Amino acid sequence: LFIIPALTHKLGYQTLAFQSFLFGFAAYATYDLTNLAVMKGYPLSMAIADMIWGGLLTMVTALIIYKINT
């Protein structure tokens, strides 16, 4: 949905970076927002930092794969 079209259609670094960041952010947000909802004392700052980290990690991984495939 997000990453595969950018890899297969060669949409460019910027599109891939944006879409892969959103994908990683959403994946980590699922985990972190669930923790916020069910775990008493789970810090909001940790959830936000982890979601950003997930987005960046996914983006860097996708860009490396893109570079290898081009």
Helices and strands as residue ranges (DSSP letters): H 3-8, H 13-38, H 44-69
